[in-house]
Structures are given as C-alpha cells and as structure tokens.
Amino acid sequence: MIFVLFAGCSTVKQGWKNFTAYYNTFYNANQFYDAGLERNLRQVPQINPLLPIRVHLPPSSAGLDEFEQAIERGSSILRNHDESKYVLPAIFLIGKSFYYRAEYFSALEKFQELQTLASGTLQQEATLWQGRTYLEMSNFNEGIRFLEVEADLIEDWDPALRAETDMILAQLHTALRNWGEAASYLNRSIEYVEDRHKKARAFFLLGQVNERLGDYSQALYAYNQISGIRTTYDIEFNALRKEAEVSRMIGNYQRAEYLYRSMQRDDKFFEYRNELQYEIARTYQLRGMPETALDNYQLVLRDRRQNPSPVTQARSFFGIGEIYRDDLDSFTMAAAYFDSAASVRVDQALLPVGFNARELAESFGQYADIRREISHRDSLLRVANLPPDELEALIAELQRIEEEKMQEEMSRMQSERDRMIVAEPADTVIDAAEATTHGFLNINNPAMLQDASLQFQAIWGDRALADNWRRRADVSATRFDQIVIRDESDEVIEIEPESAEGGLFTTAVDLSDIPFEQDEKLVMKKEIEDLNYRLANVFFLSLDMPDSARAYYQKVTESSFNEHLVTMAFYSIAEIELLRDNEASARDAFDSLYQKDPNSLYTRRIADRLNVEIELTELTEIPRIEQQYFEVRSNENETPPKERAEALLMLAENGNSDSQRARLLFEAAQEYMKAARFESDNQQIIREWFERQDETRRMRTEFQMLQDSSQVMLADTTIAEDKQLFWQNIADSTFAEPNFTEGFPFEGAYWDTTRSILNRIEQYYATSTIMPSVTLLQQTLRKPVIQQPEEEMLIDPEIEEFIPDTAESLISTCEELGISMDFDGGMDAFMRTISFPSWTESISMRGEVVYTFTIAPDGTVIGYDQVSQMDRSGIPQSIENAIDQLLIFTPHEEDMPVRCNLTFPIDL
C-alpha cells in the first residue's frame, strides 16, 4: 500500500512538471514561433523564370524578434524543465527558429542534437531540416552526402517526409547542375507532397530541369499540371508563360501565340499585358515574320496605358536590333537599338543568356563608324571624277540647299527678335520716384539697367548722339539688325538685313576635302583600303560574320595599295576557309599568300596548318624584325637562354620603335635571368632567400600587431613614451637591416647583365608600358646596401633646434627667392604639356616630384636633380623631358647661379 502511494505521488509530480512546462514556457514559445513564421512566409520572393526556382522558400528577414523570443522560452525549458516531455519539441523549435533567423550553424547544431536524441517522425524531421540547412548554407555536396546516407539508414519513412527529403535532394542536385539526378528525385516524390504550394513549385522546377535536359515534352507536361493546382498567382502566371515559351521552342508557334493572347485577355494578368505583348512580338520574330514582329515591338515600347518595365524595354530593343541585323541587313540601325538595349539599367540576372547588348552595340557601332567613313571617301572620289559640267551643277545644287537653310535660320532669328517684349514705362514720374529700393528709374539696379538698354537698342539700334535720332530710317545697321547664323563648321556668318530680306546672299561650298589631284586620290584610296581591312576585322572578330569578312578582305587583296595589309588579308581568308573546313579554298589563299610574301610569319602559320612544306627564298634585304623574332622564339627549345638573350639584344638595336626596343630589351633581361637560375645550386639559394624575406615580413607583421595591442593599453604619457622606446629598441635589435651581402642570391655576371639592361630601359624608355614590370624587377634584384656606422656628433643643445633635419631643407624654394617659371599659364599649363607613360592612363594617382634646380642669372637651367623619393617608373622621366625642352625661369639679380627647389604636382 505504501509502495502504491509512492508511485502515485511520483506520477502526479511528473504530470505537474509537464503541465507547468507547457503552460509557462512551451506554449508561449510555440506562439511566438507561429507568429514569426507567419510574418516570415508572408514575404514570398518574385519568381525569376530564367533561374531554377526553390521548392522550399529561403527564410526572409521578417519575424526575427518573434523567433528570438521563441528561442529564449525554448531554452528555458531545457534549463528548468529538463525532465519534461517537451524537451525534444523545444530543441526542434529552437533549431527551426535559428533556421528562420538565418543562423544556420546554430540551427544545424540543434537539428543534429535532435537527430541523436529522437526517434520516429521527430528523427525524420531532424534529418529533413538538416538537409534544408545545408541547402541554405550552399554546402550542396555535403547536403547530398548526408541525406543520401541518412535516408537509407532510417526505416519506415513517413511518405510525406520522405517526399520532402527527396525534393531537397533534387534542389541540391539542381544547384550543382546535376539535371538528371534532380529530375529523378522530383519524379518519384512529387505525387506524395501534401502541401499544394510546394507541389506546384515542384512541378515548375521539374519543368525547368526537363528544359535543361532537352526533354521539352516532359517540360510541357510539368508546366501544364500546375493549372490543376490551386496555388499562388505568381506560379500560375509563370507556368502558363513557360508552357507557351516551350511550345515556341519546339516550333509550335500557333499554340504559343494562343496561350499568350489568352493570358492577355484574362483580367487576372492585366498588369502583365505589356510583357505578354513582348512575347507575342518575340514569337513573330522567331516565326520568321520580321515586319509583323517590328510592329508588335513598337506596340510594346509605345504603350501609353502601361509603360514597359526596364526588362521588357531592354529585351524589346534587343529584339528589334536582331531583326535589323539578321533580316533587314541594316547594321547601323542594329547598332542603335543594341545601344538602346544596353543603356537600360536592369539587373543582369533578369535577362536571358546571350543578352550581350553592350558588346553588340560596340561591335556594330564600330561597323557603322567605319562604314560611314568609307561612304564619305567614296563620295568624295566620285565627285572628284565628275565631268566639269556635272560638277558645276552639283555645286549649284549644294549652294541652293545651303541658302535655303540659311534663309530658314534667318527667318527664325528675325522672328525671335520681333517677339522681344519692351517694358512699358512707369505711369508717372512720381511713381518712379517712389520706387526707393532701386532708385530713380532703377538707377541702382545694374541688371534692370542692362535689360532696359538691350530693349532700347533692339528697337532703335546703336543710335548716334545726334539730332533726329528717333527717325528709324536714319539709324544705321547695328548688331541687333544683323542676322547671325552658323554654318556646318560652326563658323559665324553675319547677314545684313537688306540682303537677307531680299534673299540675295550667297554661300560658298567647301571643296577642300575633294581629292582633285592624283596624289590626293591615291592617298584617299589607301585610306579606303585600310578602312576595308578594319571593317573586315570587325565582321570576322567581333560580329562572327565570316562571309562578310571574306568579301572585305577580298577587296583589300584587289586594291593592293598596302603590301602588308594584302598579306594579312590573304592570311585571314585562309583562316576563314579553314574554319569552314574548306581546305581547297584555304590552299588557294595560301598560294596567293606565298606568292605575295613567302617569308612572312603568316605564310609559315598557314603552311603549318595545311601541313605544307615551303622553301624560304633568298632575301635581298634584311628580314623584318618580326621574322627574326619569330625565328628566335621558334627555336626556343633548342637554344640556351644566353644565346636567346644575345639575339634579342641584337634585335633591340634595330627595333622599329621605342616600344618595340623596350619590349625586346625586357625579354632579353628575362632570358639572362633564366640563364642565371639554371646555374648549379642557384635555384635553391634563391628559394631560401625568398623564404627568409617572407619570414622577416611575417615577423614584422606579428611584431607590429603585438606593439599595437600594447599601445592600446597605455594611458599614462610618460609610461607610453618609455614603452615606445622599449619597442623601438626591440625592433632595432630584431629587424635591423643587414649590413652585409652574405646570402644575397642575385650575384654573378648574368644577374649584373640583367640589372644593366633594366637600368638601360629605365634611362632611355621610361615611358614604355613595361616600366611597372621593370621597376618591380629592379626592386627585387637590387643589391643590399652596406650600412656604415655613423660617428656620433656632439651638438650644443642650445643650437640643436636650429639645425635643419635634412640637407634638402637647406635649399630655399624658388618662390622664396622670387624666381618663377617663365611659362604661359604657369605650373598648371606646364604640367598639361607633359606626355606621361601610357600605363598611367588606367590608374588614378596623386603626388609630387621635387627637383633642385641650378639657375643662371638669365633664367636658363644649368642643371637639376630629383630630390623627392618617387620611383623612377617613367613619371619623373616624362617631367624631365619637358624640363629639357620647355622650362626656363625668370631672370634673377644674383651675379652667380642660384639653387632652389621646385615642386611639380602629379594628378593623374
């Protein structure tokens, strides 16, 4: 009896604990979680049909406070009611709350804990939610591994939970573009999904996956199934739109148009009518009806009731550009529409693959510019070849057109002058006198006086100070009577009213651009040939239109004014024919290339492609630098670096330009570096040197961090100064620069030659584009400086403060001496004359370079030295070139040359 009583009391006590835990904590925690979940799921992201959608929506940013409250109350159960039956549900609730707060690591920890402690359905849900967490963390491979292993270990899966787990696996495989595996998981799980919204999204994802697999019939089936599910408006609309799109992809244009027009008539989709009109236009374009498509595209862009969205606008412009490019052969119009499409600001993720409007706008823009130049020059040549009578008739017609334009401009200016309003005078002198703000007759207001003066002169002109000035007939012509217009070259033309009103003025037609002389015609024909070659390159390299490119390359070979262009044109024709697998035509182009230039680099390339052996002809002149360079590089595996370096140095001596010589010198330096590295044991020494350098930099960084952390804790100034001295002593003793060259690996003849070549580039080709690379190599190969101990100098404390810190401070600035540069516009104008290296065009840089000048009494520069620490990377050398050519100073009164400092500001 006593035992029964004890057991009964224990049962009642446990029940009381469960009751307290539920009503005091878990119930409230669950209420907070439900409120947060409702707010979180209310923010549904809009579907982007171009990307695979998510069946399980990612957490939004709503409901974070509610989830925090749920976590706090759930945690109190674990602390205060650890024996309650609500412990496992509380862990699950905390994990889901962490998940919706996007605290995925904490959520994963709770789900793993729940999976270990729970069994049955709760364990299955813990597994499922771990998969969801891996999906949100973008840890796709680990998510797949985990779910596939755990799914096989769990027996007696709940069908709905197993279906959701498979859908998560499908989404993980979709993220990795494993379309086949994703389709397999979706097909076997979709019928067991209970939530209608998840089922609709699963069918949508299945349709997208089947599209990427090329199984359009299954994609159509998946999209069509959504119509029988009561789901959200967004899913329903995009499913119908995708069904029409896939119908269009398989060539069923009538079905696609029917679906689009049905949706257009449905009031549910009123806000998408403009987008549906775009889809109809796109359908006509793909159907091969360009004119009808253009009309429908214009309906999209000109719809006043519903303005197109930026995405629809960009895609419409792009579609019109494609029509002008592919169907109407108007590349100029295509360039304009592609540029319009590229100028619309829109998220690229919302645009289809292949939407390269910016690239096409640039390419077709190049075509339009070059084609315009060719047409202009062709027109000038045709005019130059006209018979004299036809030329005179053409000039007379041009004059008539210009006169009509000038007459219209004159009439417009006359009308504007006639519309000028003249202010009425004040009613009485008393009213004017009372206007004390601006004085009598506005005498204190310059603006009103000027306005009155202009109005007076517009009526009476610049009247002479003589009697009878009010007689208008006696007023001479003034600037207000002259009609001022501008011709096409923006030149001012003033026309007297008498001649303008009578239409008796004439214009001169500018004939200066017409090549009447044979030499001028030859120059223009060469320009046209060059433009034809550039246009061919645009077709071939940018527009991917090899047929059009071949036609223009052929024009270059027929004109034959520039031998080098002809060689390149034959080479390009051969390349085009090889791309077409037309070996016979490629061989014909090769034969022409071989006859034109048998020793060219391009001839050898095509010969290698065609497996043709050629014999080099004996040259009567020295081969071009390019050919010799090709020979050096083609034998790279057979010759040692030293021989290649010597050959490159010889080529540099005969280079065609400064940039070419600088590049050849730099490559020669690189070859000498290779020769140095190939010496015995040298590579190991270099490796150890860089390892020591890296270790020193690492220690410096750690030391600085330690020093900074120590300085943060310092409050007393005296202690801080002592500490600073302490750290400085440690740094001096630990990281002092070595005053010896032992261990320096870049010693020897090859390294010395390398340094000498780099110094030569710096001295003579400082503006070259390779200067940054040269500077970096110089810094790496620079020999360590041997530090000599300095003798301590005893200085009287009373005069120590008057001793300058550096020798530079002993020299006054030129301004202090009253000496200035004798250059119109001063320093700003002088800096604008400097041609800085081309590599500075792509950077933004500010600084200054200081020079000490020695200036003669007459202001001429005797000498100068750079005293600032800016690297010799090309910028100081550019300034020095301008100094040598342009800079002189104002004369000074000293009998001897003076020295002063001048600062040149750098703002690039």
Salt bridges, closest charged atoms under 4 A:
GLU38 OE2 - ARG42 NH2 3.53
GLU66 OE2 - ARG39 NH1 3.07
GLU68 OE1 - ARG101 NE 3.57
GLU83 OE1 - LYS17 NZ 3.01
GLU103 OE2 - ARG101 NE 2.88
GLU113 OE1 - LYS110 NZ 3.56
GLU136 OE2 - ARG54 NH2 2.13
GLU142 OE2 - ARG145 NH2 2.52
GLU148 OE2 - HIS173 NE2 3.64
GLU164 OE1 - HIS56 NE2 2.72
GLU164 OE1 - LYS198 NZ 3.12
ASP166 OD1 - ARG162 NE 3.28
ASP166 OD2 - ARG188 NE 3.43
GLU211 OE2 - LYS242 NZ 2.99
GLU236 OE2 - LYS268 NZ 2.68
GLU243 OE2 - ARG255 NH2 3.13
GLU245 OE2 - LYS242 NZ 3.74
GLU257 OE2 - ARG261 NE 3.04
GLU257 OE1 - ARG287 NH1 3.43
ASP267 OD1 - ARG273 NH2 3.42
GLU275 OE1 - ARG241 NH1 2.82
GLU279 OE2 - ARG241 NH2 2.92
GLU279 OE1 - ARG248 NH1 3.12
GLU322 OE1 - ARG282 NH1 2.75
ASP326 OD1 - ARG325 NE 2.71
ASP339 OD1 - ARG358 NH1 3.58
ASP369 OD1 - ARG372 NH1 3.05
GLU373 OE1 - ARG377 NH1 2.43
GLU397 OE2 - ARG400 NH2 2.46
GLU402 OE2 - LYS405 NZ 3.86
GLU404 OE2 - ARG400 NH1 2.51
GLU409 OE2 - ARG412 NH2 2.45
GLU416 OE2 - ARG412 NH1 2.56
ASP418 OD1 - ARG417 NE 3.94
ASP462 OD2 - ARG479 NH1 3.55
ASP474 OD2 - ARG471 NH1 3.17
ASP481 OD1 - ARG417 NH1 3.40
GLU488 OE2 - LYS405 NZ 3.56
ASP490 OD1 - ARG486 NH1 3.88
GLU527 OE1 - ARG377 NE 2.79
ASP547 OD1 - ARG580 NH2 1.91
GLU563 OE1 - LYS596 NZ 3.34
GLU575 OE1 - ARG609 NH1 2.95
GLU577 OE2 - ARG550 NE 2.56
GLU577 OE2 - ARG580 NH1 3.39
GLU583 OE2 - ARG587 NH2 3.76
ASP597 OD2 - ARG624 NH2 3.22
GLU631 OE2 - ARG604 NH2 3.75
GLU636 OE1 - ARG633 NH1 3.76
GLU636 OE2 - LYS674 NZ 3.94
GLU653 OE2 - ARG760 NH2 2.76
ASP658 OD1 - ARG661 NH2 2.49
GLU667 OE1 - ARG633 NH2 2.65
GLU671 OE2 - ARG633 NH1 2.86
GLU671 OE1 - ARG644 NH2 2.86
GLU671 OE2 - LYS674 NZ 3.54
ASP694 OD1 - ARG697 NH2 2.37
GLU695 OE2 - ARG698 NH2 2.23
GLU702 OE2 - ARG698 NH1 2.47
GLU737 OE2 - ARG700 NH2 3.43
GLU747 OE1 - LYS783 NZ 3.60
ASP752 OD1 - ARG755 NH2 2.69
ASP752 OD1 - LYS783 NZ 3.79
GLU880 OE2 - ARG872 NH1 2.54
ASP907 OD1 - ARG846 NE 3.24
